[in-house]
Amino acid sequence: MNLSDINVGEKVTVCELKASDSMRRRLLDIGLVENTPVECVGRSPLGDPSAFLIRGAVIALRSEDCKNILVKR
C-alpha cells in the first residue's frame, strides 16, 4: 500500500521510496527512509495535501508524492 491510502490517525512504517530525482532527495532529507514510523495527523478540507508526523515534525505531502511512498501497517 502507499502513504496516500492511510486514514487520519493511522500509523504505518515506510518500506520503500519509489520517487526519483529531486523529490526522492527531499523525502530522504526529511527522514523518510526504510523503517521510519509515520502517522497521518490530518487532511486538508479538499483532501490534498495531507499532514504526516515524521520524526517529530509535521510535514504536508501532496497525494501525488504519497503514491511514491510504500508503507506497511
C-alpha positions in Angstrom: 0.0 0.0 0.0 1.1 3.6 -0.4 1.1 6.5 2.0 -2.0 8.1 0.3 -4.1 5.0 1.3 -3.9 5.5 5.1 -6.5 7.3 7.2 -6.1 10.1 9.7 -4.8 8.7 13.0 -3.3 5.6 11.4 0.4 4.7 12.0 2.5 2.9 9.4 6.1 2.2 8.6 8.0 3.2 5.4 9.0 0.2 3.3 10.3 1.8 0.1 10.5 5.1 -1.8 9.6 4.9 -5.5 10.1 8.7 -6.1 13.0 9.7 -8.2 15.4 12.7 -8.7 14.8 15.8 -6.6 11.6 14.5 -4.9 13.4 11.4 -3.7 16.2 13.7 -2.3 13.6 15.9 -0.5 11.9 12.8 1.0 15.2 11.4 2.2 16.2 14.8 3.7 13.0 15.0 5.9 13.8 11.5 7.2 11.6 9.2 5.1 13.9 6.2 5.0 13.1 2.5 5.4 11.5 1.5 8.7 10.6 5.1 9.6 7.3 5.3 11.5 4.8 7.8 10.0 1.4 8.9 11.3 -1.3 10.7 9.4 -2.4 13.6 11.6 -4.8 15.4 9.2 -6.0 16.2 5.7 -7.0 19.5 4.1 -10.7 20.1 3.5 -10.3 19.0 -0.1 -8.2 16.0 0.8 -4.9 17.3 -0.6 -2.3 17.8 0.9 -2.2 15.6 4.0 -0.2 16.2 7.1 2.1 13.5 8.5 4.1 13.2 11.7 7.6 12.2 10.7 10.4 12.0 13.2 8.7 14.6 15.5 7.9 17.1 12.7 4.5 17.6 10.9 5.1 17.6 7.2 2.5 18.2 4.5 2.7 16.0 1.4 0.7 16.0 -1.8 -1.2 12.8 -2.7 0.8 12.7 -5.9 4.0 12.4 -3.8 2.4 10.0 -1.3 1.7 7.5 -4.0 5.5 7.0 -4.4 6.0 6.1 -0.7 5.3 2.4 0.0 4.3 1.6 3.6 3.1 -1.3 5.8 0.9 -1.4 8.8 
